[in-house]
């Protein structure tokens, strides 16, 4: 089947959609005809994203919202529904991360990541459900740490494992409504804040990190966006409950880079 990624007339909402992978996803949909709304915590980031997305000539809205706050998330959906109608594609991508040994991780540090990654995803799902169009595609952005234990990432491993299971449960519960729920687990993606934070501090070019990827290179934000468009297209009409790595084959090997980053952190002067 020849599938064209044409989302003309579709309504897309991307939480965390003002930077990195999530902004690339928002831009891919905007470039292919969709009306796109993005939401994140910083007004300056929201305004910059709206300006960037607006060049494609399709409707764009930006909202300041914190996924940890259910009420602010709900307000986004209510505004989009009131102006455009029900949501055809929903992407939940807000996330937080830092390196820390579990025995030195504060309760608040653990809580912050769980609140953003896991509780935030639930808030987006819970508030968004009643505003989804029949046949809607829902995509959660997860991480390889959800599947593989990684040193110095106890908080992220726990939170993203929850996101994966939430994705699967919602696929079960919402399938009867014709709503598909999937997740994308990006590997090391060039130019993102996540890669910068997790690359070893003494390896600024990421040389050791890229050697751990079987395809021999970092991914691009556009490649994650391509997968998001596939999952929201007719080509993926029977795909639901899937957690799909997009990591150049490095679901296991590429995580060594994260461990190296943690070792560098642990050996640094304090």
BALOBA-1460 file (C-alpha; in Angstrom, 3 decimals):
// residues 270
<rec num="1" residu="x" x="0.000" y="0.000" z="0.000"/>
<rec num="2" residu="x" x="1.325" y="3.425" z="-0.953"/>
<rec num="3" residu="x" x="0.788" y="5.606" z="2.104"/>
<rec num="4" residu="x" x="1.303" y="9.358" z="1.934"/>
<rec num="5" residu="x" x="1.720" y="11.235" z="5.177"/>
<rec num="6" residu="x" x="-1.017" y="13.781" z="4.533"/>
<rec num="7" residu="x" x="-2.616" y="15.087" z="7.704"/>
<rec num="8" residu="x" x="-4.631" y="17.911" z="6.160"/>
<rec num="9" residu="x" x="-7.560" y="18.803" z="8.384"/>
<rec num="10" residu="x" x="-6.279" y="16.689" z="11.272"/>
<rec num="11" residu="x" x="-5.901" y="18.182" z="14.762"/>
<rec num="12" residu="x" x="-2.714" y="17.382" z="16.667"/>
<rec num="13" residu="x" x="-1.740" y="18.181" z="20.268"/>
<rec num="14" residu="x" x="1.850" y="17.742" z="21.461"/>
<rec num="15" residu="x" x="2.712" y="18.137" z="25.139"/>
<rec num="16" residu="x" x="6.365" y="19.065" z="25.553"/>
<rec num="17" residu="x" x="6.195" y="20.129" z="21.917"/>
<rec num="18" residu="x" x="8.447" y="23.192" z="22.111"/>
<rec num="19" residu="x" x="11.886" y="21.566" z="21.913"/>
<rec num="20" residu="x" x="13.861" y="18.549" z="20.744"/>
<rec num="21" residu="x" x="12.065" y="15.412" z="19.629"/>
<rec num="22" residu="x" x="8.607" y="16.721" z="20.467"/>
<rec num="23" residu="x" x="9.068" y="19.935" z="18.489"/>
<rec num="24" residu="x" x="10.241" y="17.887" z="15.499"/>
<rec num="25" residu="x" x="7.088" y="15.775" z="15.774"/>
<rec num="26" residu="x" x="4.912" y="18.889" z="15.944"/>
<rec num="27" residu="x" x="6.682" y="20.405" z="12.940"/>
<rec num="28" residu="x" x="6.340" y="17.229" z="10.874"/>
<rec num="29" residu="x" x="2.581" y="17.247" z="11.348"/>
<rec num="30" residu="x" x="2.333" y="20.989" z="10.684"/>
<rec num="31" residu="x" x="4.328" y="20.604" z="7.478"/>
<rec num="32" residu="x" x="1.860" y="17.983" z="6.293"/>
<rec num="33" residu="x" x="-1.315" y="19.949" z="6.733"/>
<rec num="34" residu="x" x="-2.327" y="19.442" z="10.363"/>
<rec num="35" residu="x" x="-3.533" y="22.041" z="12.820"/>
<rec num="36" residu="x" x="-1.025" y="21.728" z="15.667"/>
<rec num="37" residu="x" x="-1.175" y="22.810" z="19.301"/>
<rec num="38" residu="x" x="1.908" y="22.622" z="21.518"/>
<rec num="39" residu="x" x="2.143" y="22.970" z="25.278"/>
<rec num="40" residu="x" x="5.027" y="23.349" z="27.719"/>
<rec num="41" residu="x" x="5.942" y="25.231" z="30.873"/>
<rec num="42" residu="x" x="7.914" y="28.227" z="29.531"/>
<rec num="43" residu="x" x="6.157" y="31.026" z="27.689"/>
<rec num="44" residu="x" x="9.285" y="31.948" z="25.706"/>
<rec num="45" residu="x" x="9.609" y="28.387" z="24.419"/>
<rec num="46" residu="x" x="5.935" y="28.252" z="23.520"/>
<rec num="47" residu="x" x="6.093" y="31.528" z="21.597"/>
<rec num="48" residu="x" x="9.217" y="30.447" z="19.701"/>
<rec num="49" residu="x" x="7.640" y="27.117" z="18.757"/>
<rec num="50" residu="x" x="4.427" y="28.759" z="17.534"/>
<rec num="51" residu="x" x="6.447" y="31.112" z="15.329"/>
<rec num="52" residu="x" x="8.442" y="28.217" z="13.898"/>
<rec num="53" residu="x" x="5.401" y="26.055" z="13.222"/>
<rec num="54" residu="x" x="3.446" y="28.940" z="11.748"/>
<rec num="55" residu="x" x="5.640" y="29.134" z="8.640"/>
<rec num="56" residu="x" x="3.861" y="26.060" z="7.284"/>
<rec num="57" residu="x" x="0.646" y="28.035" z="6.918"/>
<rec num="58" residu="x" x="-1.636" y="25.810" z="8.962"/>
<rec num="59" residu="x" x="-3.417" y="26.674" z="12.235"/>
<rec num="60" residu="x" x="-1.091" y="26.702" z="15.261"/>
<rec num="61" residu="x" x="-1.770" y="27.289" z="18.942"/>
<rec num="62" residu="x" x="0.582" y="27.407" z="21.901"/>
<rec num="63" residu="x" x="-0.244" y="26.916" z="25.565"/>
<rec num="64" residu="x" x="1.662" y="27.323" z="28.798"/>
<rec num="65" residu="x" x="0.887" y="24.219" z="30.841"/>
<rec num="66" residu="x" x="2.661" y="22.007" z="33.356"/>
<rec num="67" residu="x" x="1.858" y="18.312" z="32.930"/>
<rec num="68" residu="x" x="2.164" y="17.909" z="36.698"/>
<rec num="69" residu="x" x="-0.958" y="20.067" z="37.021"/>
<rec num="70" residu="x" x="-4.048" y="18.208" z="35.850"/>
<rec num="71" residu="x" x="-6.126" y="21.383" z="35.680"/>
<rec num="72" residu="x" x="-3.727" y="23.203" z="33.358"/>
<rec num="73" residu="x" x="-3.560" y="20.131" z="31.108"/>
<rec num="74" residu="x" x="-7.347" y="19.939" z="30.944"/>
<rec num="75" residu="x" x="-7.531" y="23.624" z="29.967"/>
<rec num="76" residu="x" x="-5.388" y="22.930" z="26.909"/>
<rec num="77" residu="x" x="-7.756" y="20.257" z="25.638"/>
<rec num="78" residu="x" x="-10.823" y="22.376" z="26.336"/>
<rec num="79" residu="x" x="-9.377" y="25.288" z="24.367"/>
<rec num="80" residu="x" x="-8.385" y="23.088" z="21.416"/>
<rec num="81" residu="x" x="-11.752" y="21.321" z="21.359"/>
<rec num="82" residu="x" x="-13.607" y="24.640" z="21.508"/>
<rec num="83" residu="x" x="-11.644" y="26.149" z="18.607"/>
<rec num="84" residu="x" x="-10.860" y="23.189" z="16.342"/>
<rec num="85" residu="x" x="-12.915" y="20.205" z="17.440"/>
<rec num="86" residu="x" x="-11.826" y="16.787" z="18.714"/>
<rec num="87" residu="x" x="-8.164" y="15.734" z="18.705"/>
<rec num="88" residu="x" x="-6.979" y="13.264" z="16.051"/>
<rec num="89" residu="x" x="-3.384" y="12.826" z="17.247"/>
<rec num="90" residu="x" x="-2.152" y="13.240" z="20.819"/>
<rec num="91" residu="x" x="1.536" y="13.084" z="21.742"/>
<rec num="92" residu="x" x="2.697" y="13.112" z="25.364"/>
<rec num="93" residu="x" x="6.409" y="13.856" z="25.491"/>
<rec num="94" residu="x" x="7.235" y="16.027" z="28.494"/>
<rec num="95" residu="x" x="10.139" y="14.501" z="30.454"/>
<rec num="96" residu="x" x="12.875" y="15.176" z="32.977"/>
<rec num="97" residu="x" x="16.206" y="13.479" z="33.619"/>
<rec num="98" residu="x" x="19.562" y="13.776" z="35.360"/>
<rec num="99" residu="x" x="22.276" y="11.383" z="36.490"/>
<rec num="100" residu="x" x="22.312" y="10.265" z="40.122"/>
<rec num="101" residu="x" x="23.230" y="7.176" z="42.102"/>
<rec num="102" residu="x" x="20.173" y="5.739" z="43.797"/>
<rec num="103" residu="x" x="21.771" y="5.903" z="47.240"/>
<rec num="104" residu="x" x="22.380" y="9.636" z="46.745"/>
<rec num="105" residu="x" x="19.092" y="10.440" z="45.021"/>
<rec num="106" residu="x" x="16.862" y="12.636" z="47.156"/>
<rec num="107" residu="x" x="13.192" y="11.909" z="47.652"/>
<rec num="108" residu="x" x="12.368" y="15.137" z="45.872"/>
<rec num="109" residu="x" x="14.660" y="14.312" z="42.940"/>
<rec num="110" residu="x" x="12.939" y="10.956" z="42.467"/>
<rec num="111" residu="x" x="9.523" y="12.555" z="42.848"/>
<rec num="112" residu="x" x="10.191" y="15.300" z="40.290"/>
<rec num="113" residu="x" x="10.989" y="12.812" z="37.515"/>
<rec num="114" residu="x" x="8.065" y="10.545" z="38.391"/>
<rec num="115" residu="x" x="5.747" y="13.560" z="38.531"/>
<rec num="116" residu="x" x="6.781" y="14.792" z="35.086"/>
<rec num="117" residu="x" x="7.269" y="11.520" z="33.226"/>
<rec num="118" residu="x" x="4.691" y="9.177" z="34.736"/>
<rec num="119" residu="x" x="2.110" y="11.316" z="36.510"/>
<rec num="120" residu="x" x="2.343" y="13.877" z="33.709"/>
<rec num="121" residu="x" x="1.648" y="11.212" z="31.100"/>
<rec num="122" residu="x" x="-1.355" y="10.023" z="33.075"/>
<rec num="123" residu="x" x="-2.678" y="13.585" z="33.351"/>
<rec num="124" residu="x" x="-2.381" y="14.074" z="29.578"/>
<rec num="125" residu="x" x="-4.092" y="10.736" z="28.922"/>
<rec num="126" residu="x" x="-6.819" y="11.222" z="31.511"/>
<rec num="127" residu="x" x="-7.656" y="14.808" z="30.557"/>
<rec num="128" residu="x" x="-7.357" y="14.143" z="26.838"/>
<rec num="129" residu="x" x="-9.489" y="11.033" z="26.471"/>
<rec num="130" residu="x" x="-12.865" y="12.735" z="26.346"/>
<rec num="131" residu="x" x="-11.578" y="15.087" z="23.639"/>
<rec num="132" residu="x" x="-10.257" y="12.404" z="21.278"/>
<rec num="133" residu="x" x="-11.853" y="11.871" z="17.882"/>
<rec num="134" residu="x" x="-12.961" y="8.358" z="16.859"/>
<rec num="135" residu="x" x="-9.931" y="6.518" z="15.512"/>
<rec num="136" residu="x" x="-7.476" y="8.850" z="17.235"/>
<rec num="137" residu="x" x="-3.797" y="7.983" z="17.559"/>
<rec num="138" residu="x" x="-2.160" y="8.481" z="20.963"/>
<rec num="139" residu="x" x="1.624" y="8.341" z="21.294"/>
<rec num="140" residu="x" x="3.669" y="8.404" z="24.493"/>
<rec num="141" residu="x" x="7.378" y="9.167" z="24.330"/>
<rec num="142" residu="x" x="9.177" y="6.704" z="26.573"/>
<rec num="143" residu="x" x="12.851" y="5.615" z="26.809"/>
<rec num="144" residu="x" x="15.012" y="2.471" z="26.637"/>
<rec num="145" residu="x" x="15.477" y="2.769" z="30.403"/>
<rec num="146" residu="x" x="11.913" y="1.528" z="30.763"/>
<rec num="147" residu="x" x="12.985" y="-1.910" z="29.543"/>
<rec num="148" residu="x" x="16.599" y="-2.148" z="30.690"/>
<rec num="149" residu="x" x="17.965" y="-1.333" z="34.153"/>
<rec num="150" residu="x" x="20.642" y="1.367" z="33.942"/>
<rec num="151" residu="x" x="22.951" y="2.623" z="36.654"/>
<rec num="152" residu="x" x="22.329" y="6.197" z="37.827"/>
<rec num="153" residu="x" x="18.869" y="6.160" z="36.262"/>
<rec num="154" residu="x" x="16.673" y="4.569" z="38.945"/>
<rec num="155" residu="x" x="14.182" y="7.445" z="38.822"/>
<rec num="156" residu="x" x="13.882" y="7.391" z="35.021"/>
<rec num="157" residu="x" x="13.764" y="3.578" z="34.822"/>
<rec num="158" residu="x" x="10.891" y="3.525" z="37.297"/>
<rec num="159" residu="x" x="8.962" y="6.371" z="35.685"/>
<rec num="160" residu="x" x="9.319" y="5.193" z="32.088"/>
<rec num="161" residu="x" x="8.482" y="1.591" z="32.981"/>
<rec num="162" residu="x" x="5.236" y="3.006" z="34.323"/>
<rec num="163" residu="x" x="4.673" y="4.904" z="31.069"/>
<rec num="164" residu="x" x="5.127" y="1.700" z="29.068"/>
<rec num="165" residu="x" x="2.612" y="-0.206" z="31.158"/>
<rec num="166" residu="x" x="0.179" y="2.706" z="31.114"/>
<rec num="167" residu="x" x="0.431" y="2.671" z="27.324"/>
<rec num="168" residu="x" x="-0.440" y="-1.019" z="27.182"/>
<rec num="169" residu="x" x="-3.331" y="-0.745" z="29.622"/>
<rec num="170" residu="x" x="-4.859" y="2.193" z="27.762"/>
<rec num="171" residu="x" x="-4.552" y="0.290" z="24.484"/>
<rec num="172" residu="x" x="-6.674" y="-2.427" z="26.114"/>
<rec num="173" residu="x" x="-9.230" y="-0.072" z="27.603"/>
<rec num="174" residu="x" x="-9.555" y="2.398" z="24.748"/>
<rec num="175" residu="x" x="-9.452" y="-0.028" z="21.841"/>
<rec num="176" residu="x" x="-13.206" y="-0.455" z="21.974"/>
<rec num="177" residu="x" x="-13.516" y="3.270" z="21.295"/>
<rec num="178" residu="x" x="-11.328" y="2.927" z="18.208"/>
<rec num="179" residu="x" x="-8.452" y="4.781" z="19.866"/>
<rec num="180" residu="x" x="-4.939" y="3.380" z="19.350"/>
<rec num="181" residu="x" x="-2.277" y="3.948" z="22.009"/>
<rec num="182" residu="x" x="1.415" y="3.329" z="21.326"/>
<rec num="183" residu="x" x="4.788" y="4.478" z="22.608"/>
<rec num="184" residu="x" x="8.100" y="5.387" z="20.989"/>
<rec num="185" residu="x" x="11.394" y="4.738" z="22.808"/>
<rec num="186" residu="x" x="14.071" y="6.917" z="21.156"/>
<rec num="187" residu="x" x="17.713" y="5.959" z="21.431"/>
<rec num="188" residu="x" x="20.510" y="8.570" z="21.330"/>
<rec num="189" residu="x" x="19.219" y="11.410" z="19.169"/>
<rec num="190" residu="x" x="21.613" y="14.044" z="17.853"/>
<rec num="191" residu="x" x="21.181" y="17.618" z="19.002"/>
<rec num="192" residu="x" x="18.813" y="16.890" z="21.875"/>
<rec num="193" residu="x" x="19.101" y="17.985" z="25.478"/>
<rec num="194" residu="x" x="18.761" y="14.369" z="26.567"/>
<rec num="195" residu="x" x="21.869" y="13.297" z="24.672"/>
<rec num="196" residu="x" x="23.814" y="16.276" z="25.985"/>
<rec num="197" residu="x" x="22.893" y="15.441" z="29.572"/>
<rec num="198" residu="x" x="23.684" y="11.761" z="29.297"/>
<rec num="199" residu="x" x="26.874" y="11.848" z="27.227"/>
<rec num="200" residu="x" x="30.033" y="11.501" z="29.296"/>
<rec num="201" residu="x" x="31.427" y="14.878" z="30.271"/>
<rec num="202" residu="x" x="34.867" y="14.007" z="28.928"/>
<rec num="203" residu="x" x="33.453" y="12.892" z="25.577"/>
<rec num="204" residu="x" x="31.830" y="16.078" z="24.215"/>
<rec num="205" residu="x" x="31.440" y="14.742" z="20.685"/>
<rec num="206" residu="x" x="29.725" y="11.569" z="21.840"/>
<rec num="207" residu="x" x="32.299" y="9.342" z="20.111"/>
<rec num="208" residu="x" x="31.998" y="6.542" z="22.660"/>
<rec num="209" residu="x" x="28.217" y="6.811" z="22.635"/>
<rec num="210" residu="x" x="27.906" y="6.480" z="18.876"/>
<rec num="211" residu="x" x="30.199" y="3.441" z="18.778"/>
<rec num="212" residu="x" x="27.628" y="1.592" z="20.851"/>
<rec num="213" residu="x" x="24.913" y="1.976" z="18.178"/>
<rec num="214" residu="x" x="24.882" y="-0.907" z="15.651"/>
<rec num="215" residu="x" x="23.955" y="1.434" z="12.780"/>
<rec num="216" residu="x" x="26.995" y="3.522" z="13.653"/>
<rec num="217" residu="x" x="25.352" y="6.905" z="14.071"/>
<rec num="218" residu="x" x="23.014" y="8.901" z="16.242"/>
<rec num="219" residu="x" x="19.396" y="9.179" z="15.239"/>
<rec num="220" residu="x" x="17.710" y="12.410" z="14.199"/>
<rec num="221" residu="x" x="14.636" y="14.101" z="15.556"/>
<rec num="222" residu="x" x="13.132" y="13.824" z="12.073"/>
<rec num="223" residu="x" x="13.388" y="10.034" z="12.227"/>
<rec num="224" residu="x" x="11.402" y="9.967" z="15.464"/>
<rec num="225" residu="x" x="8.853" y="12.269" z="13.833"/>
<rec num="226" residu="x" x="8.601" y="9.901" z="10.860"/>
<rec num="227" residu="x" x="7.734" y="7.049" z="13.221"/>
<rec num="228" residu="x" x="5.120" y="9.201" z="14.957"/>
<rec num="229" residu="x" x="3.526" y="9.983" z="11.598"/>
<rec num="230" residu="x" x="3.541" y="6.309" z="10.645"/>
<rec num="231" residu="x" x="1.804" y="5.385" z="13.894"/>
<rec num="232" residu="x" x="-0.819" y="8.050" z="13.190"/>
<rec num="233" residu="x" x="-1.378" y="7.007" z="9.572"/>
<rec num="234" residu="x" x="-3.636" y="4.413" z="7.970"/>
<rec num="235" residu="x" x="-0.577" y="2.182" z="7.548"/>
<rec num="236" residu="x" x="-0.621" y="1.574" z="11.298"/>
<rec num="237" residu="x" x="-4.375" y="1.137" z="11.645"/>
<rec num="238" residu="x" x="-3.916" y="-2.242" z="13.375"/>
<rec num="239" residu="x" x="-1.019" y="-1.208" z="15.622"/>
<rec num="240" residu="x" x="-1.925" y="-0.539" z="19.242"/>
<rec num="241" residu="x" x="-0.271" y="-1.280" z="22.572"/>
<rec num="242" residu="x" x="3.177" y="-1.321" z="20.969"/>
<rec num="243" residu="x" x="6.298" y="0.146" z="22.569"/>
<rec num="244" residu="x" x="8.639" y="0.687" z="19.629"/>
<rec num="245" residu="x" x="12.375" y="1.355" z="20.004"/>
<rec num="246" residu="x" x="13.824" y="3.788" z="17.478"/>
<rec num="247" residu="x" x="17.494" y="3.519" z="18.338"/>
<rec num="248" residu="x" x="19.523" y="2.158" z="15.444"/>
<rec num="249" residu="x" x="19.413" y="-1.338" z="16.911"/>
<rec num="250" residu="x" x="21.014" y="-0.255" z="20.150"/>
<rec num="251" residu="x" x="18.345" y="-0.996" z="22.737"/>
<rec num="252" residu="x" x="20.957" y="-2.812" z="24.782"/>
<rec num="253" residu="x" x="24.312" y="-1.613" z="23.536"/>
<rec num="254" residu="x" x="23.623" y="2.118" z="23.427"/>
<rec num="255" residu="x" x="22.778" y="2.190" z="27.108"/>
<rec num="256" residu="x" x="26.431" y="1.558" z="27.911"/>
<rec num="257" residu="x" x="26.961" y="5.205" z="27.064"/>
<rec num="258" residu="x" x="24.598" y="6.212" z="29.843"/>
<rec num="259" residu="x" x="26.491" y="4.042" z="32.294"/>
<rec num="260" residu="x" x="29.754" y="5.627" z="31.183"/>
<rec num="261" residu="x" x="28.240" y="9.034" z="31.858"/>
<rec num="262" residu="x" x="27.278" y="7.900" z="35.328"/>
<rec num="263" residu="x" x="30.751" y="6.578" z="36.044"/>
<rec num="264" residu="x" x="32.222" y="9.896" z="34.967"/>
<rec num="265" residu="x" x="29.838" y="11.697" z="37.302"/>
<rec num="266" residu="x" x="30.640" y="9.382" z="40.187"/>
<rec num="267" residu="x" x="34.405" y="9.877" z="39.759"/>
<rec num="268" residu="x" x="34.251" y="13.676" z="39.402"/>
<rec num="269" residu="x" x="35.487" y="15.804" z="42.328"/>
<rec num="270" residu="x" x="32.738" y="16.874" z="44.711"/>
